[in-house]
Amino acid sequence: MMRDLIPWGRGRSVEPYRDEGSPLLSLHREMNRLFDEAFRGFGSPSLFGDGAGWPQLELAETDKTVTVSAEIPGLDEKDVEVTLADSVLTIRGEKKSEIEDKQRQFSERSYGRFERRVAIGREVDEDKIEASFRNGVLTVTLPKTERAQSRARRIAINGGGSKKAA
């Protein structure tokens, strides 16, 4: 019964204590379940979750570049920092929002930080990296070095499943 009252004990593989005769414990369990579902993924003090899924990233690679795009609506470029160290691109930022309506005596504040890391795994020309921020989308273009471009080779695909039996 005590493990139901300790929040870090929930979610473990141990079968929880069942006491169908106690409406207070049933209510407590149900409230915990509702909060767990509502705030799933909010394990860190970030408004955006645990950082593993926000912002959404899209990676594209050509023979000459690697491009990383991140959708970050509601932020300005001054709220976002982009770094590259040890072939890892890091996008981090902070959102601060304050709304105040003195006429209606209403104010609301929200703050949250995020960070995403992407292993580039390619040799890039660090002096030619470009980043742009338009309409809530951050685009980072990382040009590959000449050496990295020359290593790429196309691999032929053999078709074998489309032959008819004779």
C-alpha positions, 0 to 999 in steps of 0.5 A, a space after each residue: 500500500 505504501 508504494 502507491 503513495 511514493 511517486 517514484 515507485 510507480 511504473 515499476 514491474 512490481 504488481 501494485 497493491 490492490 485494495 478494492 474496498 478503499 475508495 481513497 486509495 482507488 482515487 489516489 491511484 486513478 489521479 496518479 495514472 491521469 497525471 502520469 499520462 498527461 505529463 508523460 515525457 515531462 521528466 526534466 524541468 523543461 516545458 518542452 519535455 525531456 528534450 528527446 523529441 523537441 524540437 523536431 529535426 530533419 536531416 538531409 544529406 547530399 554529396 556536398 552538404 549535410 543539412 539539419 532543420 529544426 522547427 522552433 515556432 514562437 522563438 527568435 534567433 536570439 533565443 537559439 544557440 547553435 554549436 559544433 564540437 567533436 562532430 556533434 551539432 548542438 541546438 539549444 535555446 530557451 523560451 520565455 513568455 510573459 503575458 500581462 493584461 492589467 485591465 483584466 488583472 491577468 498575467 501568465 509566465 512560462 519558461 522552458 529550455 531545450 537542447 538537441 544533439 546530432 552526431 554529424 559523423 562526417 568531416 565538415 568544413 567548419 569555416 563554411 557552416 551557415 545557419 538561417 532562421 526564418 518563420 520558426 525554422 532553423 536551418 543549419 548547412 554543413 558543407 562537407 570537406 573535399 576529403 569527405 566528398 571523395 569518400 562517398 561511393 554509390 553501391 549497385 543494387 542487384 535485382 533478383 526478386 523480379 525474375 520469372 521461373 522458366 
